[in-house]
Amino acid sequence: MGKLPERDEIPKEFIWRLEDMYPSTVKWEEDYKWVKENLPLLEKYRGKLGESADNLLQGLNTYAGLMEKVEKLFVFARMKKDQDNTNTESQALLERAHGLVVEYDRAISFLVPEILQIPEEMLNEYIESLEGLKIYKHFLEDLMRKKKHILSEKEEKILAMAGEVASAPEEIYTMVNDADMRFPFITNEEGQEVELTHGRYIQFLESKDRNVRKQAFKALYETYGKQKNTIATTLSYSIKKDIFFCKIRNYPSTLEMALHGDNVPISVYDNLIKAVEENLEALHRYVSLRKKALKLDELHMYDLYVPIIKDVEMQIPYSEAKNMVAKGLEPLGERYLSILHEGFNGGWIDVLENQGKTSGAYSWGCYDTHPYVLLNYQENISNVFTLAHEMGHAIHSYLSNKHQPYILAGYKIFVAEVASTLNEILLTKHLLETLEDDQQKAYVLNHYLEQFRGTVYRQTMFAEFEKIVHGMAERGEPLTVDSLSEVYYNLNVKYYGPEIVVDKEIALEWARIPHFYSSFYVYKYATGFSAAAALVEQILDQGQPAVDRYLDFLSSGGSDYPIELLKKAGVDMTKPEPVNKALETFANLVERMEKLI
C-alpha cells in the first residue's frame, strides 16, 4: 500500500482515450466558440415555431444540434477534471462549460412553452407532412401528454421563480446532514479513538468486532436524535412542497405526479410493494441464516452489514477480471461480446486510481464517440462486479447512440439500471457454476444476496414509507418525529421478521436518507433489478430469441416510454410476475446458501 501514483505515472493501457472525443483542447475551444456564435440563432425562431412545419423542424434541429455540442463540451471538461481534480486547467475548463450550459438553458427557455401553444391537431399534421419531423414525434407527443399539467406562461414563470424557495427543504437538510452534523469518536478494533463519519459508518458496521458495530450504530442515531425535530420539520415541508406542486399542476396525488414523467402507471409502484410484502418469508429466512452464521444469540440491526462469510482470498488482476466478465456474459452472444472487447481494448476505460482522481465508478460519454468508464480498480471480486456493472451501462449507451438519433438516444433512469444489473446477475451465475471452492461460492452468493436485499427489499421498504407518509400529509395528518418514526419502525419489524431485535434507534433511520427529498425515486432501483432478473431467466431459457429482444431493448434509447421498451424486451412491469420471479430466485439462493454454510 504505497503512495498513489501521479496521473502521468499510469501506464497508457490503463488510461481512457479522451482524445477520441477531442484530440486536443484546441478542438474543444473551436466547438466552444461555435456554440457561443450559434446560440443567438435560436432567437430567430422565437414566436415563429407554430407558423409552419418547416419552422418547427428548423427550430428543433437548431435546438438539438446546439444541445449535442454543449453536452459534448461539458462531458469532456468534467471527465478531464475527474481524471485529476488537482489540475487547474481542467478546473477552469469545467467552469467555462458550466457557464455555457447556463447560457444554453436561457436561450432555449421559450421553446417548450411555445411548442405547447401549437394546437395538437396542427402539430400532428406537421409531423405527418414533413419527413424530418418524424424523429421528433415521440419527443413532441411526450410534451403534449404533459400539456394539461403545464400552466400559462405567466404562471409557469411564477412557479420557476418559486423553484429556489421550493428547493429549501432539501438544501437545509443537506447543510444539517453534511455540513453541521458532527459525530462522536468511537473505539475501533485496535483500541484507537476514531471519528465516526457518514463515510465510515457502513465500514464500521462491516467490522468483525461487534462492539465497534454497536458503538457506531448507537452514536450515529444518538447524533441524529439531537437534530430530529429539525429534520422532521424539513422532511414534512419537503412533502408539503410536493403536495403544493401536485395541486397546482392538477394531479390526483403526489405519487401520480412523480410517476407521470416516465409515464409509469401507479399499478407498477403498488404491485412492487404488494409482491415484496407477500414474499417477506425469504428475507426472514436470510435474516435467520445471518444470525446462525454469525453464531449470535440475538441478531441486532447493527449486525445486518457484517459479512457472514470470512474473508476469501480472491486476488484478481485486471486482465483476469476482464476474462471473468467476458466468460460470464457469453450468454449474450457474439455481437455483445465483440462490443465488450472493443470497450476493453479501445480506450473506453480509465482503470487505476491515481492522485487527484475522482473516487468510485461510473459510465458516461457523449453521443458521437464511444462511451467511457471510470474505475478505481482494486484486485478483488467486488471490483470485478463493478467492471461488469459499468460495462452494462456503457454498452447500453453504445447501442442506443448507434441506433437512435440524438434526440431519442438518452434513456430514462427507470431502465438505466437494467443493463448493469443484468450483467452482474449473469456474472454471479457463471461464478457459482465454475468456482470449485465452496467458500468462494458462498462469498459470491452472499454478495448477490446482499445486493438483492439492499436493492429490492430495502428500497421497496423506503418506497412504502414514502407512500404512507405522503398519504398522511395529503389527508392533513401532521408529520412529526413520533409519527414518522412509528411508521418507519413498524416497517422494519414487518420486513426483517421475528429473528432480529429491531432496536429502537432504527426508528430514526428515515432522518439519514437523502433520497426522501427526491420523492418516489427509489422504487426504480427495485423494479430495475427485478426486470434484469426476469430478462436473465429468459436469456438462459430461450437463447437467441431472448438475446435478440434484449439487444433491441439496449438499442432503443429513449425512443419509447420505459414500460413499453421493457414489454418489447419480454418483461411487463405493469404485472407482478417479474417481481415475483425475482423474489422466487432470491428464496432459492437463500436455500442454496443454507446448504453451503
N, C-alpha and C positions, 0 to 999 in steps of 0.2 A: 504493500500500500504506500507507494512513494508519492511524490508531488505530482499533481496533474500536469500533463504536457501543455505547452502553449499551442495555439492553433496551428502555427506554421511547422510544428514538430509532428503533426499527424500525417501518416503515410497517405499518398493520394488515393489509393484504392479504398480508403475508408471515408472519403470526403464526397459529399454530393456535388454535382456539377451545376452550380448556379449559372455558369456561363452559357448553358443551354437555353436559359431564359433571356439573359442579357450578356453578350460576350464581354462587355465592359461597362463601367459606369458612364462612359461617353454615350453609349447607345441608350442607356436609361435616361440621360439628360435630353437626348433627342426626342424621346417619347414624352417626357415631361413637358418639354417646350411645345410639342404638337398639341397636347391636351390643353395647355394654357391658351394656345392660339385658337383652338376649335370650340372651346366651351361657349363662347358668345354665339356660335351658330345655332344653338338651341333656341335663342330668343326669337329667331325669325318664324318659329312655329307657334309661339305663344298666341292664343286666340284664334288659331287657324287650323288646329288638328282635326276639327269636325267638319271642315269645309269640303273635303274630298278624301277619297280612299288614298289617292297619291300623297296628299299632305300627311295623312296619318302614317303611311308607310315610311316616308322620308323622315318624319319626326322620330318614329320608333327606331329606325336604323341609326340615326344620329345618336339617340339616347343609348342604344345598346353598344354601338361602336366606341363611344366615349367610356361607358361603364367597363367594358372589357379592358381597355387600355389603363384606366385608373386602377382597376383591380390588379393588373399585372405589375404596375409600378409599386403598389402598396405591398403585394406579396413578396416581391424581390427585396424591397427595403427591409421588411420585417424579418425575412429569413436570413438576410445578410447580417442583421444585428443579432439574431438568435445564435448564429454560429460563434459569435464572440461579442457579448454585450459590453465589453470594455472598449470596443473600437469606436472612437469619437466620430469618425467619418460615417460609419453606419448609423450611429445615433442621429446625426444631422440629416441623413438621407431619409430615415423613417419619419422624422419630424416634418420634413417637407411633404412626404407622402400623405401624412395625416392631414396637413393643411389642404392638400389637393382634394382629398375626399370631402372635406367640409365645403369647399368651393363647388364641387360637382353636385353635392346634395342640394345646395342652394339653387344651382342653375336648373335642376330638374323638378323643383318643388311644384311647379304649375302642372306638370304632365298628367299625373293620375287624376286630380280633380277635373281637369279639362276633358279627359277621355270619358269620365263618368257622366259628363254633361251630354255626350252623344247618345241619342235615343238607341235603345238596344236593337230595334229592327234595322235602323240605318247602319249600325255597327256590323250586324250580320251580313247585310248587303255588301258593305265594303270588303269584308273578309272573303266573301264568295266571288266578288268581281275582280279581285287583284291577287294573283298567284303569290306574290311576295309577302302578303299579309297572312298567309296560311300558317307560317311558322310562329306567328304571334297569336294564333287562335286560342290556345289554352291559356296563355297569359292574359288575353283580353276577356275571355269567358270567366276567368277567376276573379278579375276586377269587377265584372258585372254581378257575379254571385254575391259579392260583398257589398254591393251598391246600397241595399236597403239599410245597411248599418253605417253608411257614410253620411255625414250631415252636410249642411250647406257649407260653402266655402268660408263664410264668416264664422260659423260655429266651429268648424274644423280648426280655424286659426286660433280661436279661443282655447280649444282643447290642447292644441300644440303648445300654446303659451303656458298652459297649466301643467304641461308634462314635467317640468322641472320640480314643481311642487309635489306632483304625484309620485315622483321617484324618491321623495324624502324618507319614507319608512325604510326602504332598502339601504339608502345611503347612511341613515342614522344607525341602523343595525350593523352595517359594515364597520362604521367607526367604533361602535361599542365593542363589537366582537373582535376586530382585527387590530385596532389601534389602542383602545383604552384598557381592555381587559388584560390583567396580568395574573398569571397562575403561580402558585407557590412552588417551592423546591420540594422534591421528594428524594428518598434514598434509593439509589439504583442497586443493581446486582453486586457491585463491587463495594458497596457501603459508602459511595460518594454522594454528596448532595448535588442534585442536578435540577435545573429549572424545568418545570412542565410547560410545554408549549402546544399549540394546535398541531404542529408538525410532528412532535414527538409522542403525542397521545396514543395513536394506534401502535406505534413502535413499543411503547411501554405495555400496552395491552397484549402484545405478542410475546412479552417476556416469559421465560420459563419459571421465573421467580414469582410465585403467586402474590407475595406481599407487595412487590413492585406494581403488579396489575391493580391490586386493591387500592393502594395509595393513590395511583394515577386517577382511577375512577372516582374515588371519594373526593379528591382535591379538585378535579375538573368540575364536578357538579356542585360542590360547595361554592366555588367561584361563580358559577352561573346563578346559583341561588341568591347571591348578593345583588345581581342585576335583574332578577326575574320579573319584577314589576315593570321595569323599563322595557324589557324585551317583549313581555306580553302585550303591553300597550302598543309597541311598534308593530308587532305582527297583527294585532287587531286592526290598526289603521291601514296596514297594507291590504287586508281583506276588505275593509270598508272602501278603499280606493278601487278594488276590483268591482265591488257592488255599484259604485258610482258610475264607472265606465259601462258596466253591464246595462244599467237603466238608461243612461244617456244614449247608448247605441242600440237600444231596443232588443236586447237578448233576453230569453226567458230565464236564464240562470248564468252565474259566473262560469260554471263548468261548460255550458254550451258555448259561451263566448270564447273560452280558451281553446276548445277543440275545433271551432269553426275555421280557424286559419288553415288547418290541414284538411278541412272537410271530412273530419272523422266523426261518425255518429257516437252519441253518448253510450250506446249499447256496447261499444268496444271497451270503454272505461269500466262500465258496470260488469260486463262479462269477466273481465280480468279479476276484479275483486271477488266476484262470486266463485269463480273457478279456484282461485287460491284458497279462499276460505273453506271450500269443500274438500281441499286436499292438504289440510294442515297436518294430518297424521304423519305424513312422510317427514315433515320438518320436525315434528315432535320426536320421531324415531332418531333422526340425525342428532338432535339435542341430547337424547338419551345415550346415543353412541359416543358422543363427545364426553359426556360425564364418565362413562365406563372407561374410555381410552385414557382419560386424564387421571383415572383412579381417584375420583373425588366423592366424598360422602354427600356434599352439596355442590351443585353447579350454580355459579352466580353469573350475573350479566357481564362481569369483567372477565369471565372465562371463555367468552364466545370467540375471541380472536387468536388466542394462543394456538399454534399449530399442534394438531393431535398426533402427527407423525414426527418422530425425532428426525433431526437433520439428516438428509440423504445426500451423500457426495455425488453430485451430478455436475461436474465441471464441463461446460460445453463451449468450446471455442466458436467464434462467429461462423467460420467455414462449416463446422458441423451443424450449427443452428440452421443455416440455410438449407443444408441437405435434409435435415429433420423436417423442416416446414414443407419443403417440396414433396417429400415422401407422404406426409400427412395429407397434402392437398391433391394427391393423384386422382382421387375420385372425381375431381372437377374437370379432368380431361386435358388433352394436349394443348388446346388453344389457351386455356387458363394458365397452364404451366409455362408455356412459351412466354407469356406476358410477365409471369412471375420471375423467370430467369432474366428477362430483359431488364426488369427492375433491379434484380440482384447485381447485374453486371454493367448496367448502363448509367451509373452515376445518379440514381434516384435517392440513395440512402446515405445519410451522414451518421456514421456508426458509433464512433468512440467519443467519450467525454473529454473535454479539454477546458482549460482555464477560461472562464467567462461565458461558457456555452449555456444556453437555456436548458434547464433540467427537464426530466420527463420524456415524453414521446408524443409525436403527432404525425399526421399525414396532411399535406397541403399542396398547393400549387396554383397554376393559372390555366386558362383554357387552351392556349395554343402550344404548350410544352407538356412534357411528361410530368406526372405527379412527383412529389418529393416526400421523403420520410425522415424525420429527425428521431434518432435514438441516442441513448447513452448506455451502450451495451455493456452488460456485466455477464460473466460466463456462468449463468445459472438457468434453470428451467423456466423461471418466471419471465426472464428476458427473451427466451425462445417464443413463449406465448405472445409477448409484446410484439415481436417481429411479425408473427402470423397475423395478429390483430391489425397492425398498421398497414401491412401489405393488402389486407382485405379492403380497407378504406382506399388505398392507392389504386388498386385495380378497378374498384367501383368507379372512381373518378376517371381513370384512363378510358374505360369503355364508354362511360357517359359522354365524355368530351369527344370521343371518336365518332359516336353515332348520333349526337344531337347538336342542333345549332346552339350557339352560345346562350341564347335567352332561355333555353329549355334544359341545359346541361346540369345545372345545380339541383341537387336532390334534398328533400326535407329531412329534418332530424328524425322523424318517425321511422324512416327506413335506413338512416345512416349507419346505425349500429348492427344491422342485419348482416352485412357482408363481413364485418370484422369479427363478430361473434361466431358466425358460421365457420370461419377459418379456425378459430380456437376449438370449437367442438370437434371438427374433423381431426385436428392435431391430437386432441385428447383421446379420441377413439383409436387412432393409429398407435399412439404410445401404449395404451392399455393392451393392445393386441401384440405388440412387438417387444416390449420390455420383458426381460426374463426375471429380474429381481422383484420379489413381492413387495419389498419396502419401497422401491422406486414406483411400482404400480400404485401402491397406497398413497404415496406422495402426490402423484399426478391426479389420482382420483379425488383426493382431498382438495387439491387446487380447484378442480372443476366444481365440486360440491360447494365450496366456499364462494366461488363466482356466482353460482346459481342462487345460493342463499342471499348474497348481497344484492344481486341484480333483480331477481324475481320476487322472492318473499319480502325482503326488506323494503324495496322500492314500492311494492304494492301496499305494504303497511303504511308507508308515507302517503301514498295516493288515497288510501281510505281515510287517513287522518285529515287530509286536505278537504275531502268531500264532506266529512262530518262537520268540521269547524266552519267551512263556508256556508253549509246549510244552516247551522246555528245562527250565524250572523245574518243570513238572509231572512230568517224568521224573527229577527230582532232580539235574539238572546245574547247577553253580554259575553264577550270572550275575556276571561280573567285568567290569572295564573292558575287558580284552582280548577276552572272548567277545562282549560287546555290540558292541564296535567292529568286530570281524571280521564279524559278521552285517550290520551297517549298511553297512560299506564295500563288501562284496560285492554288496549290493542296489543301491547307487549305480552300480557297474560294470555290472551287468546292465541296469538301467533306462536309463541315459544313453548306453550304447553306446561304440563304438570311436573316435568323433570328438572325444572330450573327455578331457582329462587329469583323472583322478579324484584330486585332491590328497589326501594322507594325512590332512590336518586334518579332512576331511569325515567321517571315521570317528567323530568325536566329536559329530556333529550331534544324535544321539539325546539328548544331555545338555541341549539347549536347547529341547526340545519339551514344553511343559507338558501337552499333550493325552494324553501317555502315562500320566498319572496318573488319567485317566478312561478306563479300558481299553475297547478295541474300540468307540470312538465315531466315529473319523474316517472310517470306511468310508461313513458315511451321507452325507458330502459327495459322494463319488464316485457312489454309487447315485442320489442326488437329481439330480445333473447329468445322468446317463445317462437317467433316467426323463424328465426335462424334454426332452432332445434327441429322444427317441423320440416324445413327445407332439407336439412341434413338427412332425415329419415327417408324422404322422397328420393334424394340423390343416391343413397345407398341401396334403396329397394328397387328403383325403376331404372337407374343408369342414365343413358344418353338422353332420353326424352326429358327427364327432370333437369339434367345439366343444361340442355338447350334452353329450357324455360328460365332457368336461373341466370344464364348469361344474357338472355334477352332483358331480364329484370335489371341486371347491372348496366345494361346499355341504354336504359330508358331515361336515366337522369330524372328531371322533373317534368317529363312530358305528359304526365297524368297525376292524379291525386294518389298519395301513398297507398291507401287502401286498395285502389284499383290496380296499381302496379303489383302489389303482393298477390292479389287474386290471380292475375295473369301468370305469376310465378308458381301458383298452385296452393297458396295459403290465404284463406278467408278469415281475416282478423275480426270480422263482424260476428263470427260464430265462436263458441267457446272451445271448439275442438283443438286448435293449435296450442292454446294454453294448457288444456287438459293433458294433451300428449306430452308436452314438455315436463309437466309435473309428474306424469307417469314414469318418464325416463329418470327423473330425479329419484323417485321412490325405488326404482330398480337398482340404481347406482348406490343408494344407501345400503340396500340389501347386499350388494357385492362388497361394499366397504366393511360391512359387519363380518363377512367371512375372511377378510384379509387381516383384520386386527383382533 
